[in-house]
């Protein structure tokens, strides 16, 4: 699976390095994030390599957010979303619950 982590300051940067974040790779993504969430509570998800996301991909992100809300001092940011992903976030109004930033550079 194309999910890789690095650490910067207090944050775990999760690079989603797949073009399609969808039903085809949903279970692998859930498993990868489960492992990441066991050890980290401040997460930045870099979606700059993703060109397509569907409702299954959104459900993975929602699951990450829900798990983090159970942890003390947790934080989740999404960065590098393309136009399609931003439009999907706006249509579903998920842009109101996710902290979305344009670039991952300032983290």
C-alpha positions in Angstrom: 0.0 0.0 0.0 1.2 3.5 -0.7 0.9 5.0 2.7 4.2 6.2 4.3 4.9 8.1 7.5 7.5 10.6 8.5 7.8 12.7 11.6 8.3 16.4 11.8 8.3 18.2 15.1 5.4 16.7 17.1 3.5 15.6 14.0 3.2 12.3 12.1 3.0 13.1 8.4 1.1 10.5 6.5 1.8 10.5 2.8 -1.0 8.8 0.8 1.0 7.9 -2.3 -1.7 6.3 -4.3 -3.7 7.9 -7.2 -7.1 6.5 -6.3 -8.2 6.5 -2.7 -11.3 4.4 -3.1 -13.1 1.2 -2.5 -10.4 -0.9 -4.1 -7.8 0.0 -1.5 -10.1 0.9 1.4 -9.3 -2.1 3.7 -5.6 -1.7 3.2 -5.9 2.0 4.0 -7.9 1.2 7.2 -5.3 -1.3 8.3 -2.4 1.1 7.7 -4.2 4.0 9.6 -5.1 1.6 12.4 -1.4 0.9 12.9 -0.5 4.6 12.7 -3.2 5.6 15.2 -2.0 3.2 17.8 1.2 5.2 18.3 0.3 8.8 17.1 -2.2 11.4 18.0 -1.1 14.4 15.9 -1.5 13.5 12.3 -1.2 15.4 9.0 -2.5 13.5 6.0 -0.8 14.6 2.8 -3.2 13.9 -0.1 -1.1 15.6 -2.8 -0.6 12.3 -4.8 -4.3 11.4 -4.7 -6.1 12.3 -7.9 -9.4 10.6 -7.1 -11.3 10.0 -3.8 -14.7 8.4 -3.4 -17.0 7.8 -0.5 -15.0 4.8 0.7 -11.9 7.0 0.9 -13.9 9.6 2.8 -15.1 6.9 5.2 -11.5 6.0 6.0 -10.7 9.7 6.7 -13.8 10.0 8.9 -12.8 6.8 10.8 -9.3 8.4 11.4 -11.0 11.5 12.8 -13.3 9.6 15.0 -10.5 7.5 16.5 -8.4 10.7 17.1 -11.3 12.4 18.9 -11.0 9.7 21.6 -7.4 10.6 22.3 -6.3 13.4 24.5 -4.3 16.2 22.8 -5.1 14.9 19.3 -5.0 16.8 16.0 -5.7 16.0 12.4 -5.0 18.1 9.3 -5.5 17.3 5.6 -3.3 18.9 3.1 -2.6 18.8 -0.6 -6.2 18.0 -1.7 -6.8 18.5 -5.4 -9.9 20.2 -6.9 -12.0 17.0 -7.0 -11.3 16.2 -3.4 -12.1 19.8 -2.3 -15.3 19.8 -4.2 -16.3 16.4 -2.6 -15.5 17.8 0.8 -17.7 20.9 0.1 -20.6 18.8 -1.3 -20.6 16.5 1.7 -19.9 19.4 4.0 -17.0 17.6 5.5 -14.9 20.7 5.0 -16.7 21.9 8.2 -15.3 19.1 10.3 -11.9 18.6 8.8 -9.0 21.0 9.2 -7.9 21.4 5.5 -4.8 23.3 4.6 -3.5 24.0 1.1 0.1 23.0 1.6 1.9 20.6 3.9 5.1 22.8 3.7 4.3 24.9 6.8 3.9 22.0 9.2 
